[in-house]
Protein backbone atom coordinates (compact mmCIF):
# COMPACT_ATOMS: atom_id res chain seq x y z
CA UNK A 1 0.00 0.00 0.00
CA UNK A 2 1.34 3.41 -0.96
CA UNK A 3 1.24 6.46 1.29
CA UNK A 4 -1.49 7.90 -0.94
CA UNK A 5 -3.55 4.75 -0.45
CA UNK A 6 -2.99 4.72 3.32
CA UNK A 7 -4.88 8.03 3.61
CA UNK A 8 -7.71 6.78 1.42
CA UNK A 9 -11.14 6.02 2.85
CA UNK A 10 -12.90 3.25 0.96
CA UNK A 11 -16.43 2.33 1.91
CA UNK A 12 -19.82 1.44 0.48
CA UNK A 13 -21.52 4.02 -1.72
CA UNK A 14 -24.66 5.75 -0.49
CA UNK A 15 -27.53 7.00 -2.66
CA UNK A 16 -26.25 10.54 -2.15
CA UNK A 17 -23.04 9.47 -3.97
CA UNK A 18 -24.90 8.50 -7.16
CA UNK A 19 -24.57 11.90 -8.84
CA UNK A 20 -20.82 12.04 -8.17
CA UNK A 21 -20.34 8.50 -9.53
CA UNK A 22 -22.24 9.48 -12.68
CA UNK A 23 -20.01 12.57 -13.08
CA UNK A 24 -16.80 10.56 -12.59
CA UNK A 25 -18.00 8.00 -15.16
CA UNK A 26 -18.98 10.75 -17.59
CA UNK A 27 -15.69 12.59 -17.19
CA UNK A 28 -13.69 9.39 -17.70
CA UNK A 29 -14.55 9.53 -21.42
CA UNK A 30 -13.80 5.79 -21.61
CA UNK A 31 -16.69 4.13 -19.78
CA UNK A 32 -20.04 3.42 -21.34
CA UNK A 33 -22.08 6.06 -19.53
CA UNK A 34 -25.30 4.84 -17.96
CA UNK A 35 -28.17 7.13 -17.02
CA UNK A 36 -27.82 9.18 -13.85
CA UNK A 37 -30.83 7.27 -12.53
CA UNK A 38 -28.94 3.96 -12.87
CA UNK A 39 -26.10 5.24 -10.67
CA UNK A 40 -28.61 6.27 -8.00
CA UNK A 41 -30.23 2.82 -8.16
CA UNK A 42 -26.84 1.13 -8.13
CA UNK A 43 -25.87 3.00 -4.95
CA UNK A 44 -29.11 1.85 -3.35
CA UNK A 45 -29.41 -1.75 -4.53
CA UNK A 46 -25.78 -2.82 -5.03
CA UNK A 47 -23.95 -0.77 -2.39
CA UNK A 48 -22.97 -3.99 -0.63
CA UNK A 49 -21.07 -5.22 -3.68
CA UNK A 50 -19.59 -1.88 -4.72
CA UNK A 51 -17.03 0.53 -3.27
CA UNK A 52 -16.32 4.24 -3.28
CA UNK A 53 -13.02 6.02 -2.54
CA UNK A 54 -13.43 9.30 -0.70
CA UNK A 55 -11.21 12.34 -0.71
CA UNK A 56 -10.22 14.34 2.37
CA UNK A 57 -13.57 16.17 2.31
CA UNK A 58 -15.52 12.91 2.12
CA UNK A 59 -16.64 13.32 -1.48
CA UNK A 60 -16.22 10.45 -3.96
CA UNK A 61 -13.01 10.50 -6.00
CA UNK A 62 -13.35 6.99 -7.43
CA UNK A 63 -15.67 4.04 -7.50
CA UNK A 64 -16.05 0.40 -8.38
CA UNK A 65 -19.47 -1.05 -9.08
CA UNK A 66 -20.10 -4.75 -9.04
CA UNK A 67 -22.53 -7.50 -8.20
CA UNK A 68 -22.46 -11.14 -7.19
CA UNK A 69 -23.58 -13.34 -10.06
CA UNK A 70 -26.88 -15.02 -9.12
CA UNK A 71 -25.93 -18.37 -10.71
CA UNK A 72 -22.37 -18.21 -9.34
CA UNK A 73 -22.60 -16.89 -5.76
CA UNK A 74 -18.81 -16.99 -5.28
CA UNK A 75 -18.17 -14.72 -8.27
CA UNK A 76 -18.02 -10.93 -8.18
CA UNK A 77 -18.67 -9.30 -11.55
CA UNK A 78 -16.99 -5.88 -11.68
CA UNK A 79 -19.16 -3.58 -13.79
CA UNK A 80 -17.28 -0.27 -13.80
CA UNK A 81 -14.16 1.21 -12.24
CA UNK A 82 -13.36 4.90 -12.52
CA UNK A 83 -11.20 7.47 -10.75
CA UNK A 84 -11.56 11.23 -10.99
CA UNK A 85 -8.91 12.67 -13.34
CA UNK A 86 -7.32 14.75 -10.58
CA UNK A 87 -6.65 11.61 -8.52
CA UNK A 88 -5.42 9.14 -11.16
CA UNK A 89 -2.01 7.55 -10.93
CA UNK A 90 -2.18 7.02 -7.17
CA UNK A 91 -3.30 3.38 -7.21
CA UNK A 92 -6.87 4.19 -6.22
CA UNK A 93 -8.46 1.77 -8.72
CA UNK A 94 -6.25 -1.04 -7.41
CA UNK A 95 -7.09 -0.12 -3.81
CA UNK A 96 -10.81 -0.17 -4.63
CA UNK A 97 -10.53 -3.62 -6.23
CA UNK A 98 -8.39 -5.04 -3.40
CA UNK A 99 -10.68 -3.62 -0.72
CA UNK A 100 -13.92 -4.84 -2.28
CA UNK A 101 -12.59 -8.29 -3.15
CA UNK A 102 -11.25 -8.75 0.40
CA UNK A 103 -14.51 -7.54 1.96
CA UNK A 104 -16.64 -9.83 -0.20
CA UNK A 105 -14.22 -12.70 0.30
CA UNK A 106 -14.79 -12.39 4.04
CA UNK A 107 -18.53 -11.62 3.93
CA UNK A 108 -19.68 -13.85 1.08
CA UNK A 109 -16.89 -16.29 0.29
CA UNK A 110 -16.09 -14.66 -3.05
CA UNK A 111 -13.27 -16.60 -4.71
CA UNK A 112 -13.58 -15.40 -8.33
CA UNK A 113 -13.64 -11.97 -9.96
CA UNK A 114 -14.96 -11.37 -13.45
CA UNK A 115 -15.00 -8.27 -15.59
CA UNK A 116 -15.23 -7.43 -19.26
CA UNK A 117 -12.61 -5.33 -21.02
CA UNK A 118 -12.50 -4.06 -24.57
CA UNK A 119 -9.26 -4.83 -26.42
CA UNK A 120 -8.25 -1.15 -26.51
CA UNK A 121 -8.46 -0.64 -22.73
CA UNK A 122 -4.86 -1.22 -21.63
CA UNK A 123 -5.38 0.45 -18.22
CA UNK A 124 -8.13 -1.98 -17.22
CA UNK A 125 -6.15 -4.93 -18.52
CA UNK A 126 -3.18 -3.87 -16.34
CA UNK A 127 -5.44 -3.33 -13.31
CA UNK A 128 -6.99 -6.80 -13.46
CA UNK A 129 -3.95 -8.79 -14.55
CA UNK A 130 -1.82 -7.21 -11.81
CA UNK A 131 -4.59 -8.01 -9.30
CA UNK A 132 -4.44 -11.64 -10.43
CA UNK A 133 -0.63 -11.66 -10.16
CA UNK A 134 -0.71 -10.26 -6.61
CA UNK A 135 -3.07 -13.07 -5.63
CA UNK A 136 -1.32 -15.85 -7.54
CA UNK A 137 -4.55 -16.44 -9.47
CA UNK A 138 -5.09 -17.50 -13.05
CA UNK A 139 -6.71 -15.29 -15.67
CA UNK A 140 -8.81 -16.78 -18.43
CA UNK A 141 -10.06 -14.67 -21.32
CA UNK A 142 -12.79 -15.22 -23.87
CA UNK A 143 -15.05 -12.97 -25.91
CA UNK A 144 -18.30 -12.63 -23.98
CA UNK A 145 -20.13 -10.16 -26.20
CA UNK A 146 -19.04 -9.92 -29.82
CA UNK A 147 -19.11 -6.43 -31.34
CA UNK A 148 -22.00 -7.44 -33.62
CA UNK A 149 -24.33 -7.92 -30.63
CA UNK A 150 -24.39 -4.20 -29.77
CA UNK A 151 -27.39 -2.48 -31.39
CA UNK A 152 -26.27 1.12 -30.83
CA UNK A 153 -23.46 1.49 -33.34
CA UNK A 154 -19.83 0.54 -33.37
CA UNK A 155 -18.72 -1.10 -30.14
CA UNK A 156 -15.68 -3.25 -29.59
CA UNK A 157 -16.13 -6.81 -28.40
CA UNK A 158 -16.21 -7.23 -24.64
CA UNK A 159 -13.68 -9.81 -23.46
CA UNK A 160 -14.52 -11.64 -20.23
CA UNK A 161 -11.63 -11.86 -17.77
CA UNK A 162 -12.20 -14.55 -15.13
CA UNK A 163 -9.72 -14.39 -12.23
CA UNK A 164 -9.33 -17.01 -9.54
CA UNK A 165 -9.47 -18.94 -7.47
CA UNK A 166 -8.73 -16.28 -4.89
CA UNK A 167 -7.99 -16.70 -1.21
CA UNK A 168 -8.10 -13.88 1.32
N, C-alpha and C positions, 0 to 999 in steps of 0.2 A: 504494500500500500504506500502510495506517495504521500508527501506532506499535504498536497492539495486534496487528496482523497480523505485524509485523516480528519480534515475540518468539514467534510461533507456530511450533511444530514440526508439520509435516504429513508423514506417511509412510504406508506400507502397513499395513493392520491385520494383527495376528497372531491366532492362534486364542485366545490368552489375553485378547484384547480383546472377544471375542464377547459375554460377559455384560454388559459395560459398554455396548456398542452396543444390546443388547436393552433395557437399562434406559433409555437415552437415548430410544430409539424409544417405549417405553412411556410415559415421562414427558412426551413431546411432546403427547400427547392429540390429535394430528391425524393421525399416520401410521396406516396399517393395520398393526397389530402382527402380526408373524410369530412363529412359535414360537422359543423360545430356541435350540433345536437348529439352526434355519435360520441364525441369526446366527453360530453356531459354524462351520457348514459354509461360509457365505459368506466368513468370514475365512480359511478354509483354501483354498477352491477359486477364489475371485474376489478375493483380496488384490491381485493385480496390476492389477486394473481398479477398485479402490476406494481410498479414502483415509480416514485418521483424523487429527484434530487433537488434539494432546496439550497438556495443561496443564503448568505448571511442574514438577509432580511426575511427569510422564510418563504420567498416566492420561488416557484418552480424554475429551474434552469436546465432540466433534462428529465426525460421520462422513458419508461419502458412499459409497453402494454403487452399483456399476454393472457392466456387462458389455459386451463387444464383440459385436454382433449377428452370429451365424454366417453369415447370408446377405448381410450388408453389413459386411465386415471393416474399413471405415473409419468406422463409426458406433458411438459409445459410447451405450448406453442407460443413463441415470441412473435407478436404482431408488428409492432413498431418500436424503434429506438431512435431517439433524437436528443440532441443537446443544443442549447442556445449557442449561436455563433460566437458570442463573447466568451464562452466558457469551454470551447472545444480545445482538444489537445492536452487536457489535464487528466485523461483516463476516466472521465465520468461515465461514459457508456459502459466501460468494462466494470466499473464499480457497481453500476445499476444491475448488470447481468449477474455478477458474483453475488450481490446481496439478495436479489430475488431468488436465484437458484438455491442458495443456501437456506433461505427462509422456507421455501416450498419443499426442499428436501427434508427439513426438520418437521414441518407441519403436515405435509401430505405424502411424504415418501417419494417425491419426484426423483427419478433417476435418469430421465432422458430430457433433452431440450431439442426442439425443432424450430426452424425458422425457414422462410423462403428469401432468397436473394437473387436479384437479377444479375446476369453475367457482368454488367458494367459497374457494379457496386463493390469496388475493391475495399473500401473502408469497412463495410459490413462483413465481407469475407474475412478480413484480418481480425475483426472483433470476435467472430465466432470460432474461427480456427485456433486463435490463440487461447480462447477459453477452453477449448477441447484439449489443447496441449498442456495447459496448466493443470488440468484434471486427469491427464493420462487416458483420455477417452478417445474413441474412434469417431470419425466423421464419415458418414455416407452421404452421397449426393445423387439426386436423380431429378429430372424435370417433373415437377408436380403439375404445373399449368403451362401448357404450350402457348406461345404467343397468339396462335390462331383462336384460342378460346375467349379472348378478351373482346367484347363487343364495341368498345368505345374508342376504337382507333389503334394506332400502333402501340404495342406494349411488348416489352421483352418477355421471354419465357421466365417463369418463376421457378428457380431450382430449390428443391427441398434439401436442407441440411439437417441431418439427424445425428445428434451428438449423445454418446453414452456408451456403456452405462456409467453413471456418475455416482460417486460416493461422497458424502459430506460429513 
